[in-house]
Structures are given as structure tokens and as C-alpha cells.
Amino acid sequence: MQNILITGGSGLIGNSITKLLQSQGKDVAWLSRNPDKQKQKSFYWDPEKGILDQESLYWANGIIHLAGAGVADKRWTDSRKKEILDSRVKSGHLLYQELQKIKDKPKALISSSAVGYYGFNTGEKLVFEGNPPGKDFLATVVKEWETATEKIQDLKIRTVLLRIGIVLSKDGGALPEILKPPVAAPLGNGRQYMSWIHIEDLSRMFVHALENPGLSGIYNAVGPVPVTNRGLTKKAARFKGKPFIDIGVPGFALKIVLGEMAQMVLGGNRVSSEKMEGTGFQYLYSDLNQALKQIFE
């Protein structure tokens, strides 16, 4: 596949995937509400208004679908929660609707999803793709998001959904937030699991799914060795050269600051990467020390 169309391309993951694809000689275009303002070749779309430039779908051999309002960007008011859900469901519906109309369809669509599917907190239990969804807000969002995207399979387009864990990168994601305070500390009791993945491995995973016709359905996009919040915070602080204090930030304090969103950082998931590893995917950063060294060196 030579021509790859990306939704949500201007975000952390989209930028990383774009650079990787271009390094492999692929042509990349984004779907954007402001195509003229993008540094990247872009086509117009507006999922809220149900508009998409069909020329983009004729152009594309494959689609990487990342669009969605940032889950942790703002406090979860009722209007923000609606925006988080609608941005994912409406964009999936729009792609399905417009792909129906064209004869020569893209060969594959690789979509982001999230380990939030399993619920805010699944404890120490190792969870797999076949585990049931949680019942909280994020789990409901992910379930509806996946349902909207999976319909695209009905159009005979190979569809892969990657349930993404905690993304580690020097340019964004979880690490800058963890290390923002003057002194690093666990959140809550610090025993909650963080199923992390290095941004380079995540980008390579999307490309792996795009280029391998044997992949379809749902895969966990996490590294092979989940760690606790305390373990990740302590190691990240050491690599960053910040002091670490082993006294957890109280849950009630986080709830005052973050509201309902505090559940997302006080809980955690120990997520299996076995299914993805079974496809032949090989990690560059399977060890947390390797990942942090690369990020902070």
C-alpha cells in the first residue's frame, strides 16, 4: 500500500506514524477540518457536519483512523463527555457511510481503540481481548467506538482495532504529566497497573497491522511487561533526574482536582500482548529501562 490516509494525523500518535510511513517511502495524507493549515497533504472532513472529501477515499490504499477528542485534555463535564463519545462514533459512522459509496475501496483500515474497554480498574488480573467490557464511562465510549468502526468490515475492507495502552514518549502522552510536579510520587496506592508502550513500537504496530493481510479484528496495543504506577513513576523520575518520594498522592485529592477523571489514574489494567506477539510483531522496547533510556537520553 502506497497511499495512506490518516484521521487525527496531527496528534502525537498520528505525527509519529506519519514520519514512519514517510521514512518507508509511503505517501501520507491527513483528513482535517483545516486542510490548508496543515504541514501535511490534507483533505477536508468534518465528522460533526457529516462532510468528507470523497477524493481522499479514492486516493487511499489504506486508512489509519485515530480521530477523537483527547480523553485527558479537559475535565469531564457532561458536554465534554458527549464530545469525547461523539468525536469517535460520528467519525466512524462517516467513514462507513462514505466508503459505502465508492467502488474501488481501500484495502485496509487500522483504527485506534483503548484498553479503557476493560474498565477503569481490573486489578492484578491479566486481561485479554476476549474479556468483557467494563461498565464505566470510558468503557462505554470504547465499546460504542469499536462498534461504529467494526461496521466497516461489512464493506469487505480488512479492519483492525488496536486497543492502546499508556503511550510513552518525550513529546507527549503520560510521561510529561507524571513528571510535571517538582517531586515525582505514585498516584493513590501506586499498585495499579500501567500497560505501557513506547511510541515507536506503537507506530510500528500500526504499520505492521496495515501491511499484514493476516491481521483483522481486535488486538491489545501494549508492551509485553506491564508495571505498577509506583514502578513506572520511580524509574521515570530516576531517568529524568527528579526526586521521587514514595508517598502516594491521596485519591481524594486527585478527585478534587480531576473529578470523575481521577478514576482513570487511580485504577489500572494489566493487559496481555500475547495476541499481537503471535502475529510476529517484535518490540524494539520490551523493557521499561530501554524505553526510558531512549526517551530521556
C-alpha positions as CSV (number, residue, x, y, z in Angstrom):
1,M,0.0,0.0,0.0
2,Q,1.5,3.3,-1.1
3,N,-1.1,6.0,-0.3
4,I,-2.1,6.1,3.4
5,L,-4.8,8.3,4.7
6,I,-4.7,9.2,8.4
7,T,-7.5,10.7,10.5
8,G,-6.3,12.5,13.7
9,G,-2.9,12.8,12.0
10,S,-1.8,16.0,13.8
11,G,-1.8,14.3,17.2
12,L,1.1,12.6,19.0
13,I,0.5,9.2,17.5
14,G,-0.5,10.4,14.1
15,N,2.7,12.5,13.7
16,S,4.8,9.5,14.7
17,I,3.1,7.2,12.3
18,T,3.3,9.8,9.5
19,K,7.1,10.1,10.0
20,L,7.5,6.3,10.0
21,L,5.5,5.8,6.8
22,Q,7.3,8.6,5.0
23,S,10.6,7.1,6.0
24,Q,9.5,3.9,4.2
25,G,8.7,5.9,1.1
26,K,4.9,6.0,1.5
27,D,2.7,8.9,0.5
28,V,0.7,10.2,3.5
29,A,-2.3,12.5,3.6
30,W,-4.5,13.6,6.6
31,L,-8.2,14.2,6.9
32,S,-8.6,17.6,8.6
33,R,-11.1,20.3,9.4
34,N,-8.4,22.8,8.3
35,P,-6.5,21.2,5.4
36,D,-5.0,24.4,4.3
37,K,-3.3,25.0,7.6
38,Q,-1.7,21.6,7.9
39,K,2.0,20.9,7.2
40,Q,0.9,17.6,5.6
41,K,-1.0,17.0,2.4
42,S,-4.6,17.0,3.7
43,F,-8.2,16.5,2.6
44,Y,-11.2,18.2,4.2
45,W,-13.6,16.5,6.5
46,D,-15.9,17.5,9.4
47,P,-17.5,14.5,11.2
48,E,-19.8,16.8,13.2
49,K,-21.3,18.0,10.0
50,G,-21.1,14.7,8.2
51,I,-18.8,16.0,5.4
52,L,-15.9,14.1,3.9
53,D,-14.0,14.8,0.6
54,Q,-14.5,11.6,-1.2
55,E,-11.4,12.2,-3.3
56,S,-9.4,11.2,-0.2
57,L,-11.0,7.7,-0.3
58,Y,-10.3,7.2,-4.0
59,W,-6.7,8.3,-3.3
60,A,-6.1,6.0,-0.3
61,N,-5.0,2.4,-0.4
62,G,-5.2,2.1,3.3
63,I,-6.6,4.2,6.2
64,I,-5.3,4.7,9.7
65,H,-8.1,6.0,11.9
66,L,-7.0,7.9,15.0
67,A,-9.6,10.7,15.3
68,G,-11.1,11.5,18.7
69,A,-11.2,14.3,21.3
70,G,-8.5,13.9,23.9
71,V,-9.8,11.9,26.9
72,A,-7.5,13.6,29.4
73,D,-7.3,17.1,27.9
74,K,-10.2,18.7,29.9
75,R,-12.3,18.0,33.0
76,W,-15.2,15.6,32.3
77,T,-18.2,17.9,32.2
78,D,-21.4,16.5,30.6
79,S,-20.7,18.4,27.4
80,R,-17.0,17.2,27.3
81,K,-18.1,13.6,27.8
82,K,-20.5,14.0,24.9
83,E,-17.7,15.4,22.8
84,I,-15.4,12.5,23.7
85,L,-18.1,10.0,22.6
86,D,-19.4,11.8,19.5
87,S,-16.0,12.5,18.1
88,R,-15.3,8.8,17.9
89,V,-18.7,7.4,17.0
90,K,-19.6,10.1,14.4
91,S,-16.2,9.8,12.7
92,G,-16.6,6.0,12.4
93,H,-20.1,6.4,11.0
94,L,-19.0,9.0,8.5
95,L,-16.2,6.8,7.2
96,Y,-18.5,3.8,6.9
97,Q,-21.2,5.9,5.1
98,E,-18.7,7.4,2.6
99,L,-16.8,4.2,2.0
100,Q,-20.1,2.5,1.0
101,K,-20.4,4.9,-1.9
102,I,-17.1,4.2,-3.7
103,K,-16.3,1.1,-5.9
104,D,-12.5,0.8,-5.5
105,K,-12.2,0.8,-1.8
106,P,-9.0,1.0,0.4
107,K,-7.7,-2.5,1.2
108,A,-7.5,-2.0,5.0
109,L,-8.5,0.3,7.8
110,I,-6.5,0.3,11.1
111,S,-8.3,2.0,13.9
112,S,-7.2,3.1,17.4
113,S,-9.2,2.0,20.3
114,A,-8.2,1.8,24.0
115,V,-7.6,-0.6,26.9
116,G,-10.2,1.5,28.7
117,Y,-12.6,-1.0,27.2
118,Y,-11.9,-3.3,30.1
119,G,-12.9,-0.8,32.7
120,F,-11.1,1.7,35.0
121,N,-9.6,-0.9,37.2
122,T,-9.2,-4.7,36.6
123,G,-6.6,-5.1,39.4
124,E,-3.9,-7.7,39.0
125,K,-5.8,-10.0,36.7
126,L,-4.2,-10.3,33.2
127,V,-6.8,-9.2,30.7
128,F,-7.1,-10.4,27.1
129,E,-9.0,-9.3,24.0
130,G,-11.9,-11.6,24.8
131,N,-12.5,-10.2,28.3
132,P,-15.9,-8.4,28.8
133,P,-16.1,-4.6,28.7
134,G,-16.3,-2.5,31.9
135,K,-19.4,-0.5,32.8
136,D,-17.9,2.9,33.5
137,F,-17.8,5.9,31.2
138,L,-14.7,5.2,29.3
139,A,-15.6,1.5,28.8
140,T,-18.9,2.6,27.3
141,V,-17.1,5.1,25.0
142,V,-14.7,2.4,23.7
143,K,-17.5,-0.1,23.2
144,E,-19.5,2.3,21.1
145,W,-16.4,3.5,19.3
146,E,-15.4,-0.1,18.3
147,T,-19.0,-0.9,17.3
148,A,-19.0,2.1,14.9
149,T,-15.6,1.1,13.4
150,E,-16.2,-2.6,13.1
151,K,-19.1,-2.0,10.7
152,I,-16.5,-1.1,8.1
153,Q,-15.7,-4.9,7.9
154,D,-19.1,-5.3,6.3
155,L,-17.7,-3.4,3.3
156,K,-15.1,-6.1,2.7
157,I,-12.4,-3.8,4.0
158,R,-9.9,-5.6,6.3
159,T,-10.4,-3.9,9.7
160,V,-8.0,-4.0,12.7
161,L,-8.7,-2.3,16.0
162,L,-5.7,-1.6,18.3
163,R,-6.6,-1.1,22.0
164,I,-3.9,1.3,23.0
165,G,-2.4,1.4,26.5
166,I,-0.3,4.1,28.2
167,V,1.9,5.7,25.5
168,L,5.4,6.7,26.5
169,S,7.0,9.5,24.5
170,K,9.2,12.5,25.1
171,D,6.8,14.6,23.0
172,G,3.6,14.0,25.0
173,G,1.4,11.2,26.4
174,A,1.7,10.1,30.0
175,L,5.3,10.8,30.9
176,P,5.2,14.7,30.9
177,E,2.1,14.5,33.2
178,I,3.7,12.0,35.6
179,L,6.8,14.1,35.9
180,K,5.2,17.6,35.9
181,P,5.3,18.1,39.7
182,P,8.6,19.2,41.3
183,V,8.7,15.8,43.1
184,A,7.5,12.6,41.5
185,A,5.2,10.4,43.5
186,P,2.8,7.5,43.0
187,L,-0.9,8.1,42.4
188,G,-3.1,6.7,45.1
189,N,-1.6,3.5,46.4
190,G,0.6,3.1,43.3
191,R,-0.2,-0.5,42.9
192,Q,-2.4,-0.1,39.9
193,Y,-1.0,-1.5,36.7
194,M,0.0,0.6,33.8
195,S,0.2,-1.3,30.5
196,W,2.6,0.9,28.6
197,I,4.0,1.0,25.1
198,H,6.8,3.1,23.6
199,I,5.6,5.5,20.9
200,E,7.9,4.0,18.3
201,D,6.6,0.5,18.9
202,L,3.0,1.7,18.8
203,S,3.7,3.4,15.4
204,R,5.4,0.2,14.1
205,M,2.4,-1.8,15.3
206,F,0.0,0.3,13.2
207,V,2.2,-0.2,10.2
208,H,2.5,-3.9,11.0
209,A,-1.3,-4.2,11.0
210,L,-1.6,-2.2,7.8
211,E,0.9,-4.3,5.9
212,N,0.0,-7.8,7.1
213,P,-3.2,-9.2,5.5
214,G,-3.4,-11.9,8.1
215,L,-4.4,-9.4,10.8
216,S,-8.0,-8.5,11.4
217,G,-10.2,-7.8,14.4
218,I,-9.1,-6.6,17.9
219,Y,-5.6,-6.6,19.3
220,N,-4.1,-5.1,22.5
221,A,-1.5,-2.4,21.6
222,V,0.6,-2.6,24.8
223,G,4.1,-3.7,25.7
224,P,4.8,-7.2,27.0
225,V,5.7,-6.2,30.6
226,P,3.1,-4.0,32.4
227,V,4.4,-2.3,35.5
228,T,2.7,-0.6,38.5
229,N,2.2,3.1,38.7
230,R,4.8,3.2,41.5
231,G,7.3,1.3,39.5
232,L,6.9,3.4,36.4
233,T,7.0,6.7,38.3
234,K,10.1,5.8,40.3
235,K,12.0,4.7,37.2
236,A,10.9,7.7,35.1
237,A,12.0,10.0,37.9
238,R,15.4,8.4,38.1
239,F,16.0,8.7,34.3
240,K,14.7,12.3,34.3
241,G,16.9,13.1,37.3
242,K,13.9,14.2,39.5
243,P,13.4,13.3,43.2
244,F,11.0,10.6,44.0
245,I,9.0,10.3,47.2
246,D,7.3,7.1,48.0
247,I,4.2,8.7,49.5
248,G,1.2,8.3,47.2
249,V,-0.9,11.3,46.2
250,P,-4.2,10.7,48.1
251,G,-7.1,9.6,46.0
252,F,-9.4,12.2,47.5
253,A,-7.0,15.0,46.4
254,L,-7.0,13.7,42.9
255,K,-10.8,13.5,42.8
256,I,-10.9,17.1,43.9
257,V,-8.6,18.2,41.1
258,L,-9.7,15.9,38.4
259,G,-13.3,15.0,39.2
260,E,-14.6,11.8,37.7
261,M,-11.4,11.6,35.5
262,A,-9.4,10.6,38.7
263,Q,-10.8,7.1,38.3
264,M,-8.6,6.8,35.2
265,V,-5.4,7.3,37.1
266,L,-6.3,5.6,40.3
267,G,-7.3,2.4,38.5
268,G,-5.3,0.4,36.0
269,N,-5.2,-2.6,33.8
270,R,-2.7,-5.5,33.4
271,V,-3.2,-6.2,29.7
272,S,-1.8,-9.1,27.7
273,S,0.2,-8.5,24.4
274,E,0.2,-12.2,23.6
275,K,-2.2,-12.0,20.6
276,M,-0.1,-9.2,18.9
277,E,3.1,-11.1,19.6
278,G,1.6,-14.1,18.0
279,T,1.4,-12.2,14.7
280,G,5.2,-12.0,14.6
281,F,5.4,-8.4,15.9
282,Q,8.8,-7.7,17.6
283,Y,9.3,-4.9,20.1
284,L,12.2,-2.5,20.0
285,Y,11.4,-1.5,23.6
286,S,10.0,-4.5,25.5
287,D,11.8,-3.4,28.7
288,L,10.9,-0.3,30.6
289,N,14.5,0.7,31.2
290,Q,15.2,0.5,27.5
291,A,12.2,2.7,26.7
292,L,13.0,5.3,29.3
293,K,16.7,5.4,28.4
294,Q,15.7,6.1,24.7
295,I,13.2,8.8,25.7
296,F,15.5,10.7,28.2
297,E,18.9,10.2,26.7
